[in-house]
Amino acid sequence: MAAPLLLSDLYIYPVKSLGGIRVAEATVETRGLRHDRRWLVVNERNQFMTQRQTAAMAHLKVAAAYNGFLLSHQQRPDLLPLFVPFEATPEKTLFVTIWDDMVFAWRARPECDEWLSEALGQPCKLVYMSDMVRRDVERDYNPEGKLVSFADAYPFLMIGQESLQELNGRLAEPVGMDRFRPNLVFSGGQPFSEDAWHHFLIGELPFRAVRPCGRCVLTTIDQHTATRHALGEPLRTLAGYRSEGNSVNFGQNVTGSGQGVLRVGDAIEVLDYKS
């Protein structure tokens, strides 16, 4: 008998491109999991920053704290951990650019900008997306008009543990799931079985797998050392058997249509498959 499909891990990333927090349960909201990627680091030109251009962001770790989270630098014990609340206040605002979108954002406290600028060695700011902001999922794949936070394009990213295990079987040095920054990780099924899912339930909450997630150079950055792999792994290996057009795919971009709570251990039921 095949192993049941179960939600095995949940992750939130309060600040885009910084470390994630593994949680036992998470609340599903309009833009994804509560507190996921609602904060963003921007440069002096108010353009978003990620590990793609600034690999040192991998050194910045995030830990849960009461009504917020703590930022710390794993290589700089002289930088005391910084507390950031889960939500900002609209005292100072500005427009920021993320990919092709320009959105309204609230500024963090000045000490947050100072801490991040010191940690990353360049001037930068920390900004927050309020519930008043409308940022749409990719319009070509979004007939329902779903919204997204500061995530790249979709509210949720889902990956099967079997898919990672299959990839690691092809690599000289296995990689962790943190290279791929999913929100939803499941056990059971065959490697890459999520590619075929369309509508599915996690517990009682409905979701839709929209399209594969195209991967980038961020997957080649070791999240413990902030260094890129000399040969471009695991992206190089993935490109050999997971390419479609100009995209190297791993994981599924997902939208949801309900609100409630997900818990590790929830059963997954696939309702139908992509044609």
N, C-alpha and C positions, 0 to 999 in steps of 0.2 A: 504494500500500500504506500502511495506517495505521501511524503510528509506534508502536513497542512501548511497553508500559507499564513504566516503570522507576522505582525509588526514587531520587529526585533530591536529596533533602535529609533530614537527620536532625537533630533538635533535642532537647536536654534542658534542663530548667528546674530546677536544684537547689533553688531557693527559690521557692515559689509566688508569682506576680505580680511577680517581679523578672526581670531580663534572662535570656535564654537563651544556650546554648552550641551552636554548630553543630559537629557531629562527623562524622567519616568513617565510623565504625561505632559500634554500641551493642549492649549485651547486653540481651536480652529476659528479664524476670523475671516473677514472679507478679503484681506490681502495675504493670507497665509497663516502660519502659526503666530500666535501672539508674541510680540517682542522680536520677531525675526526680521533682521535687516531694516529696522526702522531708523538706525543711525548710519551716517555716511561720513567718511573722511574726504575732504576736498582740498585742492591746492589753492595757491594765491589767486588763480583765475576762476575759482569756484567750480572747477571741473573735478569729477569724481576720481579717486585714487584706488587702485587695487594692486594686488601682488603681481599682476602682469607686468607692470612697469616698476613697482617698488617692492621687490622681494622681501625687504626687511620687515614688511608688515606681518610676515609669518612669525616674527619674534614676539608679537603682541598677543598675549593670551587673555582670555575672558573667563571669569569665574562668577558664579551666581552670588548675589548678596541681597539683603532685604530691600525689596522695592527697586532693585537695580542690579548693577554688576560692577565688578572690579576689573580694571585693566592693569596688566603688569607686563614688564619686559623681561623675557627669560634670560637675557644676557646682561641686563643692567640692574643689579641689586641696589644700586645707588638711587634708582628711580623708584620712589615709594609707590605702591599701588594706588590707582586713582579710582574713586567711586564715581559712577555715572548712573543717574536714575533711569528707569526704563522709559520715562517720558520727559520731554522738555517743556518749557513754558515759552509763550510767544513774546518774549521781551525784545528780542532782536531777530530780524528775519532777513533773508536774502534769496535770490534765485540761484539754483545750482544746476549743472549739466551732468546727466548720466546717460551715456550712449547718445541717442538722438533726441532725448527728452530734456526739456528745461522745466524744473518744478520748483515750487515755493517750499522753503525749508526754514525751520527755527534754529537759531544758534544755541550751542551749548554754553556753559559758563566759560569765562575767559581762561580759567586755570586748566580746562580740558584742552583748549587750543595750545596752550603753553606746554602742557605735558606731551601731547602728541608731536608737536614740533621738535621738542627735545629728543623724543624717542626715535623719530624718523629722520632727524638731521636736516629738516627742511620746513619752511613755513607751511602750516596746514591748519584746517579748521574742522570742527566736528559739528554736524548738523543733523536735524531730526525731521522725519516726515510725519506730519500731523494727519489726523483723520479727515481733515478738510481737503487734502490734496487728492487730485484724480490723476493717476498714472495707469494707463490701460495695458493689459497684456497685448502681445503682438496682434494687431488688428486682423491680419489675414487668417489667424487661427483662433479668433475670439468672438464668435457670433453671440455669446452670452453677455459680452461687455464686462468681463472680469477685470479686477484691479490687481495691482502688484505693488509691493513696497520698493525698496532700493535693490531688490534682487535683480539679476540680469534681465529676466524677461517674464518669469512665471512665478506664481505663489509657492509652488512646492517642487522639489526635485526628489525623485524616488529611484533607488538602486537596490537590486537583489544581492544578498550576500553570496549567492552562488555565482553571480556574474563576476564579482571581485575575486572569488576563489579561482574561477576559470582563468581570469587574466593573470593572476599571480602564478599560476602553473606554467605560464609562458615566459615569465620574467626571471632573470638571474637573481634579482633582489626584490622580494615581495614588497608591495606598498600597502599602506593602510587606507581605510575608507576616508580618512581626513583629506586625502589628496583631491577628493571629488566633491566634498562639501554638500552631501545630501541632507534633506530634512527627514525623509522617510526611508528606512531600511527594513527589508523584510527577509524572512527565512522561508525555505521551501521552494518547490518548483525547480525548473531547470535553469542553467545559465542563460541569461538574456530573455527569459520567458516574459519579462515585463515589456519587451518590445511589441508584443502582440496584444497586450491588454488595451481595452478601450474604456468602458465604464466598469467601475468596481466599488466595493464597499470596504471600509476599514471600520470594524465594529458596525455601527448603524449609519455612519456618515458616508455620503456619496462623493466620488471623485471621478475625474476623467483624465486619462493619459492622452496628452495632446500630440506631442511629437518628441523625437529623440533629442537628447541634449548634446549639442556639439561641444567638444572639449577643446581647451586652449593650453597655452604654455604654463598656466598656473598649476596644472597637474604634474609638472616636472619639478616643482619646488618642494623640497623636503620641509615639512612643517615644523621640524624640530631644529634644523640648522639654518633655514632660510636660504639654502643654496640650490641652484638648478642642477639637475642631473647632466653630466657631461655629454651623454649620448641622447638626451631628450626622452628618457623613459619616465613613465610608461606610455607616453603619447606615441613614441616611435613604434612600439609593438602594437598598440591599438590601431594605428594607421594601417598596419598590414592586413587586418581582417575586419575592422569595424568602420571602414570608410564608406561614405555615400556622397558622391559628388565631391565637393570641397570640404565636407564636414567629417570629423572623426567622432563617432557617437558612443556615449556611455551613459546610461541612465535615461529616465523619461521625465520630461517636463509635464507637470500635472496642475490641473485646476480643481477646485472644490465648489460645491454648491450648497453646503450646509454649514451650520455652526454647532459646535459641541466640543467634546473633549476626546482626544486620542490618548490611549495608554499602551505602553509597551506590553505585548502579549495579546493585543486585540487580533481577532481573526480577520482575514481578508477573503472576500468573495468576489471573484471575477464574474461580472454580469454578462459582458459580451466582448468580442474581439474586433480589432481593426480589420476592415475588409481589404 
